C-alpha cells in the first residue's frame, strides 16, 4: 500500500524479487498464500507489475534443502516450486548472453543491463559448488561465473545492475563476518570481483532482514577489518541535496570504478533494533516492525535510488551520475575523488584525495562561521592517491558541523562533516 500510494499513477516498470520470496520453505502453498493472494499480497498488482526474480535460501528448502547440510545435487537437475513458477529469459530473448538455465540469467531494459545470479548454488561437492562456498581461491570458477564474465563482457548498455540474495555486506551484528553466513562470504569473494571488473553500478540483495546501503566502493572482498580507505571511491552520502551525488566516470583512469550495494531485506520481515557497524555501509534501518521497499529510476546519465518505508517515509536517497572524465580539467577530476571517512566521526577522520598534477596540499577544518579551527599541512604531493588522518580529538574541537577544505595549489573543494559522540 505504501508503494502504491507513493507511486500513484506512475508505477514501476517491473518488480525485482531478491530471494526468500515465500516463507518458510518456498512451497507451492506458501507462494500462493504469501505472494499471489489477492487479499493480503500482490495478486492485484501483477497485471500491471511484472517481475524478475532470484531465489533465496528459504525458497531453496523446497528445491535442494540447505539445512542441516549443504545441497549435494547437480544444479542442472534442480527443480521445485520456485523454479516451476518463474519463466525468466534464459535464451537471451531480452538481451544478454543466453544462460540456458532458470537458475541465473540476464536481460536488458532500456539502457540498463541486469544480471540475476543464484547465491544458493553452494555445495560441499566441488562439482556442484557453483558459487565457491568455502573456497577462497581467486582463481575459482564455475559454469555460473564463466557465464557471468561472458555476459558482462558482451553488454554495451550504459547502466549495469546485479541482483542476488545473499548480501555481501551487512553492518548489523557482524552478520556478513559471521562464520554461519558462508554464502554471504562466498558471494563477496567470488561475485564482487567479477561484477566490479565489468563496471556494475548497483547491486541489489536481501537475506538480512533490514535495509542497508553502502557508499560508492570498489575492491573489498574480505572481512570488514580488511576494508581500507582506498576502497572508498566516494565517502559522501550520495544525496545531491546534502553533499553531492556519486560520480562514475565513463572514461579516463577511473572509468567504471565504484558500485553501490543495497540490502533490501525487510519487505515483510524485520530484525530487532541494533546498531550498524561496517565501514562500507553508509546507512541502515531496522526494527521488528520496520518494513520497506527500494525504488530506483534511471534517466539518461543519472540513477536515483530511494528507500521507502511502509509508513510512506523516504529515509535514504542517493544519486549516481555518469560523466566523462575527459570533459573535466585534471584538477576537477581529481577532486571528484575526494572524500572524508568516517563521516560522521568521533575522534578522528581521514581525508582521501587524488592528485593528478604535483601540488602543495593543505587541509583546513572550518566551523560554521568560516573560522579555521584545525589546519594540516600535507606538504607537496606527487601524482597519486593519499589519505591524511585528522585527529580532531587531540585538537579539542567540540561536537558539531564543520567544513573540510582541501587546497591543492590553489584549487579548492569543500566537504561537510559532522563530529559527534
C-alpha positions as CSV (number, residue, x, y, z in Angstrom):
1,X,0.0,0.0,0.0
2,X,2.9,2.4,0.8
3,X,4.4,1.7,-2.6
4,X,1.1,2.2,-4.5
5,X,0.4,5.4,-2.7
6,X,3.9,6.7,-3.3
7,X,4.0,6.0,-7.0
8,X,0.3,6.9,-7.5
9,X,-0.2,6.8,-11.3
10,X,3.5,6.3,-12.2
11,X,4.0,2.7,-11.5
12,X,7.4,1.0,-11.7
13,X,8.2,-0.8,-15.0
14,X,8.7,-4.1,-13.1
15,X,9.4,-5.6,-9.7
16,X,12.6,-7.3,-8.6
17,X,12.3,-10.2,-6.1
18,X,15.5,-10.5,-4.1
19,X,15.0,-14.0,-2.7
20,X,13.2,-15.7,0.2
21,X,10.2,-14.8,-1.8
22,X,7.8,-17.2,0.1
23,X,8.4,-18.2,3.7
24,X,9.1,-20.5,5.3
25,X,10.2,-23.1,2.8
26,X,9.2,-21.9,-0.7
27,X,6.3,-24.4,-1.0
28,X,3.6,-24.1,-3.6
29,X,1.1,-23.3,-0.9
30,X,3.3,-20.6,0.6
31,X,3.8,-18.9,-2.7
32,X,0.0,-18.9,-3.2
33,X,-0.7,-17.6,0.3
34,X,2.2,-15.2,0.8
35,X,2.8,-13.9,-2.8
36,X,-0.1,-14.5,-5.2
37,X,-3.1,-14.0,-2.8
38,X,-5.3,-11.1,-4.0
39,X,-6.4,-10.0,-0.5
40,X,-3.2,-9.6,1.5
41,X,-0.5,-9.9,-1.0
42,X,0.4,-8.9,-4.6
43,X,-2.3,-10.7,-6.7
44,X,-4.0,-7.4,-7.7
45,X,-0.9,-5.7,-9.0
46,X,0.7,-8.4,-11.2
47,X,-1.4,-7.4,-14.2
48,X,0.5,-4.1,-14.3
49,X,3.7,-5.0,-12.5
50,X,5.6,-7.9,-14.0
51,X,8.5,-9.4,-12.0
52,X,12.0,-10.8,-12.4
53,X,13.5,-12.7,-9.5
54,X,16.3,-14.6,-7.8
55,X,16.0,-17.4,-5.3
56,X,16.8,-17.3,-1.6
57,X,17.8,-19.9,0.9
58,X,14.2,-20.4,2.1
59,X,12.9,-20.8,-1.5
60,X,15.6,-23.5,-1.8
61,X,14.2,-25.5,1.1
62,X,11.8,-27.0,-1.4
63,X,14.4,-27.4,-4.2
64,X,17.5,-28.7,-2.5
65,X,17.4,-28.1,1.3
66,X,20.4,-26.3,2.6
67,X,19.7,-27.3,6.2
68,X,21.0,-29.2,8.1
69,X,23.7,-29.7,5.4
70,X,24.5,-28.1,2.1
71,X,22.9,-29.2,-1.1
72,X,24.5,-32.2,-2.7
73,X,22.7,-32.2,-6.0
74,X,23.8,-31.2,-9.5
75,X,22.4,-27.7,-10.2
76,X,21.4,-28.9,-13.7
77,X,18.6,-31.0,-12.3
78,X,17.3,-28.6,-9.6
79,X,13.6,-28.4,-9.6
80,X,10.8,-27.3,-7.3
81,X,8.0,-24.7,-6.7
82,X,10.1,-21.6,-7.2
83,X,11.7,-22.8,-10.4
84,X,8.4,-24.1,-11.7
85,X,6.7,-20.7,-11.1
86,X,9.2,-18.3,-12.8
87,X,9.7,-18.0,-16.5
88,X,12.9,-15.9,-17.0
89,X,14.6,-15.2,-20.3
90,X,17.1,-18.0,-20.4
91,X,18.0,-17.8,-24.1
92,X,18.8,-14.1,-24.4
93,X,15.3,-13.2,-25.5
94,X,15.6,-9.8,-23.8
95,X,19.2,-9.2,-24.4
96,X,22.4,-10.6,-22.8
97,X,24.1,-13.9,-23.2
98,X,21.9,-17.0,-23.0
99,X,22.4,-18.9,-19.8
100,X,20.2,-21.9,-20.8
101,X,19.1,-22.1,-17.2
102,X,16.4,-20.7,-14.9
103,X,19.0,-20.6,-12.1
104,X,20.6,-17.4,-13.4
105,X,20.1,-15.2,-16.4
106,X,20.3,-11.6,-17.7
107,X,18.1,-9.1,-19.6
108,X,18.1,-5.6,-20.9
109,X,15.6,-2.9,-20.2
110,X,16.1,0.5,-21.8
111,X,19.7,1.4,-21.3
112,X,20.1,-1.0,-18.3
113,X,21.6,-4.4,-18.3
114,X,20.6,-6.7,-15.4
115,X,22.4,-9.9,-14.3
116,X,20.5,-12.1,-11.9
117,X,22.7,-14.6,-10.1
118,X,21.9,-17.6,-7.8
119,X,23.6,-17.3,-4.5
120,X,22.3,-20.7,-3.3
121,X,24.4,-22.9,-5.5
122,X,26.9,-23.8,-2.8
123,X,27.8,-27.4,-2.1
124,X,30.5,-29.5,-0.3
125,X,30.7,-31.4,-3.6
126,X,33.1,-29.4,-5.7
127,X,31.4,-30.4,-9.0
128,X,28.1,-28.8,-7.7
129,X,29.7,-25.8,-5.9
130,X,29.0,-23.2,-8.5
131,X,29.3,-20.2,-6.2
132,X,32.5,-21.1,-4.5
133,X,31.3,-21.9,-1.0
134,X,34.2,-22.4,1.5
135,X,36.6,-21.7,-1.4
136,X,38.8,-18.6,-1.0
137,X,40.9,-19.1,-4.2
138,X,40.9,-16.1,-6.5
139,X,41.1,-18.5,-9.4
140,X,37.9,-20.3,-8.5
141,X,35.4,-20.6,-11.4
142,X,32.2,-22.4,-12.3
143,X,29.6,-22.5,-15.1
144,X,27.8,-19.6,-13.5
145,X,30.9,-17.4,-13.1
146,X,32.1,-18.2,-16.6
147,X,28.7,-17.2,-18.0
148,X,28.7,-14.0,-15.8
149,X,32.1,-12.9,-17.3
150,X,30.9,-13.6,-20.9
151,X,27.6,-11.8,-20.3
152,X,29.1,-8.6,-18.8
153,X,31.8,-8.5,-21.4
154,X,29.2,-8.6,-24.2
155,X,26.9,-5.8,-23.0
156,X,27.1,-2.3,-24.3
157,X,24.4,-0.8,-22.1
158,X,25.3,2.3,-20.1
159,X,24.0,1.0,-16.8
160,X,24.6,-2.4,-15.2
161,X,22.7,-3.8,-12.2
162,X,23.4,-7.1,-10.4
163,X,20.8,-9.0,-8.4
164,X,21.2,-11.9,-6.0
165,X,20.0,-12.9,-2.5
166,X,22.9,-13.4,-0.1
167,X,24.2,-10.0,0.9
168,X,28.0,-9.4,0.7
169,X,27.8,-6.5,3.2
170,X,25.8,-6.1,6.4
171,X,26.8,-4.0,9.4
172,X,24.2,-5.4,11.8
173,X,25.5,-7.8,14.4
174,X,28.6,-8.6,12.2
175,X,26.2,-10.5,10.0
176,X,28.4,-10.9,7.0
177,X,31.5,-11.6,9.0
178,X,29.8,-14.5,10.9
179,X,31.1,-18.0,10.0
180,X,27.5,-19.2,9.8
181,X,26.9,-16.9,6.8
182,X,29.3,-18.7,4.4
183,X,27.1,-18.0,1.4
184,X,27.4,-14.2,2.0
185,X,31.1,-14.6,2.3
186,X,31.3,-16.7,-0.9
187,X,29.2,-14.1,-2.8
188,X,31.6,-11.3,-1.6
189,X,34.7,-13.4,-2.5
190,X,33.6,-14.6,-6.0
191,X,30.8,-12.4,-7.3
192,X,32.1,-9.0,-6.3
193,X,35.5,-9.1,-8.1
194,X,33.8,-10.0,-11.4
195,X,31.0,-7.5,-11.4
196,X,33.3,-4.7,-10.3
197,X,35.8,-5.6,-13.1
198,X,33.0,-5.0,-15.6
199,X,31.7,-1.8,-14.1
200,X,28.5,-2.8,-12.3
201,X,26.8,0.3,-10.9
202,X,24.2,-1.1,-8.4
203,X,24.0,-4.4,-6.5
204,X,20.6,-5.4,-5.0
205,X,20.5,-8.2,-2.4
206,X,18.4,-9.4,0.6
207,X,18.8,-12.1,3.2
208,X,19.4,-9.9,6.3
209,X,16.0,-8.5,7.4
210,X,16.7,-4.8,7.3
211,X,17.6,-2.0,4.8
212,X,21.3,-1.1,4.4
213,X,23.1,0.9,1.7
214,X,26.8,1.3,1.1
215,X,28.9,4.2,-0.1
216,X,30.3,4.1,-3.6
217,X,33.0,1.4,-3.1
218,X,35.3,-0.9,-5.0
219,X,37.7,-3.7,-4.3
220,X,36.6,-5.1,-0.9
221,X,36.2,-8.9,-0.9
222,X,37.2,-9.8,2.6
223,X,36.0,-9.3,6.2
224,X,35.2,-5.9,7.4
225,X,38.6,-5.4,9.2
226,X,40.2,-5.5,5.7
227,X,38.4,-2.5,4.4
228,X,40.8,0.3,3.6
229,X,40.3,4.0,2.7
230,X,41.5,3.2,-0.8
231,X,38.3,1.1,-1.3
232,X,36.1,4.2,-0.6
233,X,35.6,5.7,-4.1
234,X,33.4,8.3,-2.6
235,X,32.7,8.8,1.1
236,X,29.7,11.2,0.5
237,X,26.1,10.3,1.3
238,X,25.4,10.4,-2.5
239,X,22.4,12.7,-1.7
240,X,22.7,15.6,-4.1
241,X,20.8,17.9,-1.7
242,X,23.3,17.3,1.0
243,X,26.9,16.7,-0.1
244,X,26.6,15.7,-3.8
245,X,25.9,12.7,-5.9
246,X,28.3,9.8,-6.6
247,X,30.2,10.3,-9.9
248,X,31.1,7.4,-12.1
249,X,33.4,8.2,-15.0
250,X,32.8,6.7,-18.4
251,X,36.4,7.1,-19.5
252,X,39.8,8.0,-18.1
253,X,41.8,6.4,-15.2
254,X,38.7,5.9,-13.0
255,X,36.4,4.6,-15.8
256,X,33.6,2.3,-14.4
257,X,35.1,2.3,-10.9
258,X,32.7,2.0,-8.0
259,X,29.3,0.4,-7.1
260,X,26.6,1.0,-4.5
261,X,25.4,-2.1,-2.7
262,X,21.8,-2.1,-1.5
263,X,20.5,-4.7,1.0
264,X,16.7,-4.6,0.8
265,X,15.7,-7.4,3.1
266,X,12.8,-6.1,5.1
267,X,9.9,-6.3,2.6
268,X,7.9,-8.4,5.1
269,X,10.2,-9.3,7.9
270,X,12.3,-7.1,10.2
271,X,15.1,-7.6,12.7
272,X,15.2,-6.0,16.2
273,X,16.9,-2.7,16.6
274,X,20.7,-2.8,16.9
275,X,23.5,-0.6,15.6
276,X,25.1,-0.9,12.2
277,X,28.9,-1.2,12.1
278,X,30.6,-1.8,8.8
279,X,33.0,0.6,7.1
280,X,31.3,0.0,3.7
281,X,27.8,0.9,5.0
282,X,26.6,4.5,4.8
283,X,23.0,4.0,6.2
284,X,20.9,1.3,7.9
285,X,17.4,1.0,9.2
286,X,15.8,-1.8,11.1
287,X,13.3,-2.8,13.7
288,X,11.0,-5.8,14.0
289,X,8.1,-3.9,12.5
290,X,10.1,-1.7,10.1
291,X,9.3,-2.8,6.5
292,X,10.0,-1.1,3.2
293,X,11.0,-1.2,-0.4
294,X,13.8,0.1,-2.6
295,X,12.8,2.1,-5.7
296,X,15.2,3.3,-8.3
297,X,14.8,5.2,-11.5
298,X,17.3,5.6,-14.4
299,X,17.1,8.5,-16.8
300,X,20.0,9.2,-19.2
301,X,23.2,9.7,-17.3
302,X,21.5,9.5,-13.9
303,X,20.3,6.8,-11.5
304,X,18.3,7.8,-8.4
305,X,17.6,5.4,-5.6
306,X,15.4,5.8,-2.5
307,X,14.3,3.7,0.4
308,X,10.5,3.9,1.1
309,X,9.2,2.6,4.4
310,X,5.8,1.0,5.0
311,X,4.6,4.3,6.6
312,X,5.4,6.3,3.5
313,X,8.7,7.9,4.7
314,X,11.7,8.2,2.4
315,X,14.7,7.6,4.8
316,X,17.5,7.3,2.3
317,X,18.3,8.8,-1.1
318,X,21.3,8.6,-3.4
319,X,22.2,9.5,-6.9
320,X,24.8,8.1,-9.3
321,X,25.8,10.3,-12.2
322,X,27.7,9.1,-15.3
323,X,30.0,11.6,-16.8
324,X,33.1,11.9,-19.0
325,X,36.5,12.3,-17.3
326,X,37.9,14.0,-20.4
327,X,35.3,16.7,-20.1
328,X,36.9,18.0,-16.9
329,X,40.2,19.6,-16.0
330,X,42.6,17.4,-14.3
331,X,42.2,19.3,-11.0
332,X,38.4,19.0,-11.1
333,X,38.6,15.3,-11.9
334,X,41.0,14.7,-9.1
335,X,38.8,16.5,-6.7
336,X,35.8,14.4,-7.5
337,X,37.9,11.6,-6.0
338,X,37.9,13.5,-2.7
339,X,36.2,12.0,0.3
340,X,36.0,12.2,4.1
341,X,35.6,9.0,6.0
342,X,34.3,8.2,8.6
343,X,31.6,10.9,8.4
344,X,30.1,11.5,11.0
345,X,33.1,10.8,13.1
346,X,34.0,10.8,16.8
347,X,37.7,11.3,17.5
348,X,39.4,11.3,14.0
349,X,38.6,11.2,10.4
350,X,40.5,10.5,7.2
351,X,40.6,12.8,4.2
352,X,41.2,10.9,0.9
353,X,42.2,12.6,-2.3
354,X,43.8,12.0,-5.6
355,X,46.5,14.4,-7.1
356,X,47.0,14.3,-10.8
357,X,49.5,17.1,-11.0
358,X,52.2,17.9,-8.5
359,X,50.9,20.5,-5.9
360,X,51.2,21.6,-2.3
361,X,48.3,20.2,-0.3
362,X,46.7,21.9,2.7
363,X,43.7,20.7,4.7
364,X,41.7,23.1,6.9
365,X,38.7,22.4,9.2
366,X,36.3,25.4,9.3
367,X,33.5,26.0,11.8
368,X,30.1,27.3,10.6
369,X,31.3,30.9,10.8
370,X,34.2,30.1,8.4
371,X,36.9,30.2,11.1
372,X,39.8,27.8,10.7
373,X,39.8,25.6,13.8
374,X,42.3,23.0,12.6
375,X,45.0,23.2,10.0
376,X,47.0,20.4,8.4
377,X,49.9,20.9,6.0
378,X,50.3,17.7,3.9
379,X,53.2,19.1,2.0
380,X,53.9,18.8,-1.7
381,X,52.3,15.8,-3.2
382,X,53.4,14.0,-6.4
383,X,50.6,12.5,-8.5
384,X,48.9,9.7,-6.7
385,X,46.2,8.9,-4.1
386,X,46.6,9.8,-0.5
387,X,44.8,9.7,2.9
388,X,45.5,12.3,5.6
389,X,44.3,11.5,9.1
390,X,42.9,14.4,11.1
391,X,43.0,13.9,14.9
392,X,40.3,16.4,16.0
393,X,40.0,15.0,19.5
394,X,43.6,16.0,20.3
395,X,42.8,19.5,19.0
396,X,39.8,19.7,21.4
397,X,37.3,20.5,18.7
398,X,33.7,20.3,20.1
399,X,30.9,18.3,18.5
400,X,29.1,20.0,15.6
401,X,29.0,20.6,11.9
402,X,32.2,21.6,10.1
403,X,33.6,22.1,6.6
404,X,36.8,20.4,5.5
405,X,38.6,22.5,2.9
406,X,41.1,20.8,0.6
407,X,43.5,23.1,-1.1
408,X,45.8,21.7,-3.9
409,X,47.9,24.6,-5.1
410,X,45.0,27.0,-5.1
411,X,42.4,24.6,-6.4
412,X,39.9,24.3,-3.6
413,X,37.0,22.0,-2.8
414,X,34.8,21.5,0.4
415,X,33.1,18.6,2.2
416,X,30.6,18.9,5.0
417,X,31.4,16.8,8.1
418,X,29.8,16.1,11.5
419,X,31.6,15.4,14.7
420,X,29.5,13.6,17.3
421,X,30.0,11.4,20.4
